[in-house]
Amino acid sequence: MEIKIERTKHPKTKPADESKLGFGNYYTDHMFVMNYDEGQGWHDPRIVPYAPVELDPAAMCLHYGQEVFEGLKAYRCANGEIRLFRPDKNMARLNVSNDRLCIPAIDEAFAVEAIKALVKVDEDWIPTAEGTSLYIRPFIFATDAHVGVHPAKHLLFMIILSPVGAYYPEGLNPVKIYVETNYVRAVKGGMGFTKTGGNYAASLKAQDEAEKVGYTQVLWLDGVERKYIEEVGTMNVFFVLDGEVVTPALQGSILGGITRMSCIEILKSWGLNVSERRISIDELAKAYDEGRLLEAFGSGTAAVISPIGELKWGDKIMSINNGEIGEISQKLYDTLTGIQWGKIEGPAGWSVKV
């Protein structure tokens, strides 16, 4: 399909200070839009000026949450090249989410081309300050004007762009994480492995309570036994336990992160012992008490690598690596960002030029 391009006649003023971008505060001049109608399939791909979307008050996405999304970034390299990091994996994961929420599959290769086209149109928005990038948010939602629970027959696939800095205010400094023991986010058989708004809506109450007591994010435990570690609200998690790097296994209730996947591949290439397995909060606390919990960090598109300096589990406070970034966390961050910004040659297919 040919992507039609309509350029804005009223370009926005770009942020003057790239050191104060924050995350998700600014949006570029254009957006990608494509329709789905039953019997016609996905059609009419176009890049148009960024603008509000008109929805019927009865639009099904507003009432039943049939929507999915993704997140990836574009990076401006020192030589001026623009690169994406493993976008094919994001589009493959989008189709995993689509399948679970009864949304028609997209053409993954075409979706990558749509991302490239939109980034190219708004390339002047890609920030150049250290640690900044252009966040890319593809998403799909149901637009049928019908109050009744069934899969949609009409949807929109859209992509918007946002120049961003660090996701967490702490940047690469270790964050404080609150272990949630009361609320449940997801269970096997549910939608925990997808990127859909409902998963994040389910996390808001715990997130709000964690912030009130001074913690940046929530570490979720499994929803059945309330003992096995799953993920942080916006990141997968890793723990360095005296010779073993452990990350919770993908069993249907946590997101299979692209950064998580990349971390595992890099760590194994370094010859480290990496385990994808169940790990309980009790095992983690015991390792801490015995001095074997050497590092903890989260991984995700937004933060890349975020070292964890403190865990609060009930009345127990675990201060990890003296509240400082660990050797493995730092090396992973340097390697991943080096590949993303074109400073390091990564594995074949990881960097995609726009």
C-alpha positions in Angstrom: 0.0 0.0 0.0 1.1 3.5 -0.8 1.3 5.9 2.2 -0.2 9.3 1.4 1.5 12.2 3.0 -0.2 15.5 3.9 2.2 17.9 5.6 1.1 20.4 8.2 0.7 24.1 7.3 1.1 25.1 11.0 4.3 23.5 12.4 4.7 23.6 16.2 7.4 25.3 18.1 9.9 22.6 19.2 11.1 22.4 22.8 14.0 24.8 23.3 15.7 23.0 26.1 16.3 19.3 25.4 17.5 18.7 28.9 14.0 19.3 30.1 12.0 17.1 27.7 10.8 14.7 30.3 8.8 11.8 28.9 5.6 12.0 26.9 5.2 15.8 27.2 5.6 16.9 23.6 4.3 15.5 20.3 5.5 16.1 16.7 3.8 17.7 13.8 2.4 14.6 12.1 0.8 11.2 12.8 0.2 8.0 10.9 -3.4 6.7 10.5 -4.8 3.6 8.8 -8.4 2.3 8.9 -9.7 -1.2 9.3 -13.3 -2.0 8.1 -14.7 -5.5 8.0 -14.8 -6.8 4.5 -12.1 -4.3 3.3 -9.3 -5.1 5.7 -6.6 -2.5 6.6 -6.6 0.3 4.1 -6.0 4.0 3.4 -2.6 4.4 5.1 -1.7 8.1 5.5 0.5 10.6 7.3 -1.4 13.7 8.3 -1.0 16.7 10.6 -1.2 15.8 14.3 -4.7 16.5 15.5 -7.4 15.3 17.9 -9.3 12.1 16.9 -13.1 12.4 16.6 -14.9 9.5 18.2 -18.5 8.7 18.7 -19.5 8.6 22.4 -20.5 5.0 21.9 -17.1 4.0 20.4 -16.3 0.5 21.7 -12.8 1.3 22.8 -14.2 3.7 25.4 -16.5 1.2 26.9 -14.8 -2.2 26.5 -11.1 -1.4 26.3 -10.4 -3.1 22.9 -7.1 -1.5 22.2 -3.4 -2.4 22.1 -0.2 -0.4 21.7 3.6 -0.6 21.4 6.6 1.5 22.3 10.0 1.9 20.6 12.4 4.7 19.8 14.3 6.4 17.0 17.9 7.5 17.7 20.0 10.2 16.0 23.6 8.9 15.7 26.7 11.1 15.8 27.0 10.7 12.0 23.5 12.0 11.4 22.0 8.6 10.7 18.6 7.8 12.2 18.2 4.3 13.6 15.5 2.1 15.1 16.2 -0.7 17.5 14.7 -4.1 16.5 11.3 -2.7 15.3 10.4 -6.0 13.7 10.2 -7.5 17.2 7.8 -4.8 18.4 5.5 -5.3 15.4 5.6 -9.1 16.0 4.6 -8.5 19.6 1.9 -6.1 18.5 0.3 -8.9 16.6 0.5 -11.2 19.6 -1.5 -8.5 21.5 -3.9 -8.2 18.5 -4.6 -11.9 18.5 -5.5 -11.9 22.3 -7.8 -8.9 21.9 -9.5 -10.1 18.6 -7.9 -7.3 16.6 -7.1 -8.1 12.9 -3.4 -8.7 12.4 -1.3 -6.0 10.8 1.3 -6.6 8.1 4.4 -6.4 10.3 6.8 -5.4 7.5 4.5 -2.7 6.3 4.1 -1.3 9.8 7.9 -1.0 10.1 7.9 0.9 6.8 5.1 3.2 8.2 7.2 4.0 11.2 10.2 4.8 9.0 8.1 7.0 6.8 6.6 9.0 9.8 10.0 9.3 11.5 11.4 10.6 8.2 8.7 13.2 7.9 9.3 14.5 11.5 13.1 13.8 11.6 13.7 17.4 12.7 12.0 16.5 16.0 14.6 13.9 16.9 16.6 15.4 19.8 20.3 15.3 19.9 21.2 15.9 23.6 22.8 13.0 25.5 20.3 10.4 26.5 17.4 11.8 24.4 15.5 10.1 21.6 12.2 10.1 19.7 9.6 7.8 21.3 7.3 6.0 18.9 3.9 4.9 20.0 1.9 2.7 17.6 -1.6 1.8 18.8 -4.8 0.3 17.6 -8.3 0.8 19.0 -11.9 0.0 18.2 -14.2 2.7 16.8 -17.5 1.0 16.3 -20.4 3.1 17.7 -22.0 0.2 19.6 -22.7 -0.5 23.2 -22.4 -4.3 23.2 -19.6 -6.6 24.0 -18.1 -8.2 20.9 -15.0 -7.8 18.7 -14.9 -4.6 16.7 -15.6 -4.4 13.0 -14.0 -1.0 12.6 -10.6 0.1 14.0 -7.9 2.7 13.7 -4.1 2.0 13.6 -2.2 5.1 14.5 1.4 6.1 15.3 2.4 9.2 17.1 5.9 10.5 18.0 7.3 12.3 21.1 10.8 13.7 21.7 11.8 12.4 25.2 14.5 12.3 27.8 14.8 9.9 30.7 11.6 8.0 31.7 12.4 8.2 35.4 13.3 11.5 37.1 16.3 9.6 38.6 17.7 8.9 35.1 20.3 6.2 35.5 20.5 6.6 39.2 18.9 3.6 41.1 15.2 3.7 41.7 13.2 2.7 44.8 10.7 -0.1 44.2 7.7 -1.1 46.3 6.8 -4.8 46.4 3.0 -5.0 46.0 1.3 -7.6 48.3 -2.3 -6.5 48.2 -3.4 -5.8 44.6 -3.1 -8.2 41.6 -2.4 -7.0 38.1 -2.5 -10.2 35.9 -2.7 -14.0 36.0 -1.9 -16.7 33.5 -4.7 -17.0 31.0 -5.4 -13.3 31.2 -3.8 -10.4 29.3 -0.6 -9.9 31.2 1.5 -10.9 28.2 0.0 -8.2 26.0 0.4 -4.5 25.8 -3.1 -3.3 26.4 -4.4 -0.4 28.4 -6.3 -2.7 30.8 -3.0 -4.0 32.2 -1.8 -0.5 33.1 -5.2 0.6 34.4 -5.0 -2.4 36.8 -1.7 -1.1 38.1 -2.7 2.5 38.9 -4.0 2.0 42.5 -0.9 0.3 43.6 1.3 2.8 41.8 -0.4 5.7 43.5 0.0 4.2 46.9 3.7 3.4 46.3 4.3 7.0 45.2 2.7 8.3 48.4 5.3 6.5 50.5 8.2 7.6 48.3 8.7 4.7 45.8 9.0 5.2 42.1 7.4 2.0 40.9 5.7 -1.3 42.0 7.1 -4.8 41.7 4.3 -7.2 41.1 4.0 -10.7 42.5 2.0 -13.5 40.9 -1.8 -13.2 41.2 -2.4 -16.8 42.5 0.1 -17.6 45.2 1.2 -13.9 45.8 4.8 -15.0 46.2 6.6 -15.3 42.8 8.1 -12.1 41.3 6.7 -11.0 37.9 7.6 -7.6 36.7 7.7 -3.9 37.6 4.9 -1.8 36.2 6.9 -0.5 33.2 9.8 -2.9 33.2 10.9 -6.5 33.3 13.3 -7.2 36.2 16.6 -8.9 36.6 18.5 -10.0 39.8 22.2 -10.8 40.0 22.5 -13.6 42.6 26.2 -14.4 43.2 27.0 -16.0 39.9 23.5 -16.2 38.4 21.5 -13.6 36.6 17.8 -14.4 37.1 14.7 -12.9 35.4 11.2 -14.3 35.8 10.1 -16.8 33.2 7.5 -15.8 30.6 4.4 -17.8 31.7 1.6 -15.7 30.2 1.2 -13.1 33.0 4.1 -10.8 32.2 5.2 -8.9 29.1 7.9 -10.4 26.8 10.0 -7.2 26.6 12.2 -6.5 23.6 14.8 -5.0 25.9 14.5 -8.0 28.1 15.1 -10.3 25.2 18.1 -8.2 24.1 19.5 -8.2 27.7 19.4 -12.0 27.9 21.1 -12.4 24.5 23.8 -9.9 25.5 24.4 -11.4 28.9 24.7 -14.9 27.4 27.1 -13.6 24.8 29.3 -12.5 27.7 29.3 -16.0 29.1 27.2 -15.2 32.1 24.8 -17.7 33.7 21.3 -16.4 32.8 18.2 -18.2 34.2 14.6 -17.5 33.1 12.8 -19.1 36.0 10.3 -18.6 38.8 11.9 -16.7 41.7 9.9 -16.0 44.9 10.2 -12.9 47.0 11.2 -15.1 49.9 14.1 -16.5 47.8 15.1 -12.9 47.0 14.9 -11.8 50.6 17.0 -14.8 51.7 19.6 -14.0 49.1 19.7 -10.4 50.3 20.1 -11.5 53.9 23.0 -13.8 52.9 24.7 -11.1 50.9 24.1 -12.8 47.6 21.8 -10.2 46.0 24.5 -8.2 44.3 22.4 -6.2 41.8 18.9 -5.6 40.6 17.7 -3.7 37.5 14.7 -3.2 35.3 14.7 -3.3 31.5 12.4 -1.6 29.0 12.2 0.6 26.0 11.4 3.8 28.0 14.2 3.5 30.6 16.5 1.0 28.7 18.2 -0.1 32.0 17.1 1.2 35.3 19.1 0.0 38.3 17.1 -0.8 41.5 18.7 0.6 44.6 16.0 -0.3 47.1 13.2 -2.8 47.5 10.5 -2.4 50.2 8.6 -5.7 51.0 6.3 -5.1 53.9 8.5 -3.8 56.8 11.6 -5.2 55.2 13.9 -2.7 53.3 16.5 -4.2 51.0 19.2 -1.7 50.1 21.0 -3.2 47.0 24.6 -2.5 46.1 24.7 0.5 48.5 22.1 2.2 46.4 24.5 2.5 43.5 24.4 1.2 39.9 26.1 -2.2 39.6 28.8 -3.3 37.2 26.5 -5.5 35.1 23.7 -2.9 35.0 26.1 -0.2 33.9 27.7 -2.5 31.2 24.3 -3.5 29.8 23.2 0.1 29.7 26.4 1.2 27.9 26.1 -1.7 25.5 22.5 -1.3 24.6 22.6 2.5 24.2 25.9 2.1 22.3 24.1 -0.1 19.8 21.0 2.1 19.7 23.0 5.3 19.0 25.4 3.6 16.5 28.5 3.8 18.7 28.8 0.0 18.9 28.1 -2.6 16.2 25.4 -4.8 17.5 24.1 -8.2 16.2 22.8 -8.3 12.7 19.3 -6.9 12.3 19.3 -5.0 15.7 19.8 -1.6 14.2 17.6 -0.5 11.4 18.4 2.7 9.5 15.5 5.0 8.6 
